[in-house]
Amino acid sequence: MPRRNRPRRDETRGDVSRAFRPVDVVQSYAGGRWTVRVLRGNSEGKVYTCPGCQQQLASSLPHVVVWPMDRLGDVTDRRHWHTSCWQARDRRPPQGSWR
């Protein structure tokens, strides 16, 4: 009986969709813990208002989505931030009520 000389391929190795799934991280801010997801941008054509600068943020631009860790992150809890605004949140707190 012939022997198999080639190593078997792991079936999950070919699944490249796992590499493009968003990864959630938890960060602290304003006395709470927040779930932060980095988005690459898409072609939905939606426009959000960044709570950090109150400027428009097109969904086609890379940005972050932030919601309180203790909630499920439904539509009413999520806020879309410019990445730079989220990184500067300690120096430049959000304007208006965004929670």
N, C-alpha and C positions, 0 to 999 in steps of 0.2 A: 504494500500500500504506500503510495507516494506521500512524502512529508510536505507539509505546507511551509515554505521558506519565508514567505512574507508575513510580517506581523499584522495582526488584525487591527483595523482602524476602529478607533472609538467612535461610536455612532453620534455622540453629542459634539464631537470635534467639528463637524461640518455645519453646525448650527450657528451661523453668523448673527442671527437676530439677537442672540443673548448679548453680544457686544454692543448693540445699539440701544438696549433698554436703558431708560433713565435710572440713575442710582440716587436714592434719597439719603441725605445726611442730616444729622441733628445738630443744630447750633443754638447757642444761648444768646438771648437778646432781651432787653427791657424786663429782666426778672423772670423770663419764661424760656421754655425750650421750644424751638421751631424746627419743623421739617422743611428742608430745602431741597428742591429738585432743579437741576440744571437742564434747560431745554435748548436744543440746537436751533430751533426756529422751524416754521412750517409755512405752507402756502394757504392757510385757512382764511387769511385776510382780516382777522379780528384785530381790534385796536384796544389796548388796555391803558389805564392811567397808572403810572408808577407812583406809589405812595411816597417815595423818597424825594422826588423832584416835581411831582405833579405834571409831568410832561407825558405826551402820548408815547406808547410803546407798541410797535407793530408786532404781531405774532411771527412775522417772518424773520425777526432779529433774534439772535441767541440771547436768552435772559434766564432769570430764575423765578420759580414759583415757590412761595413761602406760605405755610399755614401752621397754626399751633399744633404742637405734638400731641396734646391731650384730646384733640378732636380728630375726626376722620378725614378732614380736608375736603369737605364738599364745596360746591361752588361758592357758597357764601363766606367760607373761611379763607379761601385762597386769594393771594395777592401776587400779581406779576410785577416784578421789580427789574429795572436795568441791573445788570450784574455789578456795574461800578457803584450804583446807588446802594445796593445791598452791602457791598464791601465797605462803604463809607457810612453805614447806618449809625455808628457811634459818634462820628463827627458831625453828621448831618441827619438828625432824627426825622422821621416821617412828618409830613405836614398834614394837618387835618386829622380826621378820625379814620383810621384804617383798620382798626381791630374789630 
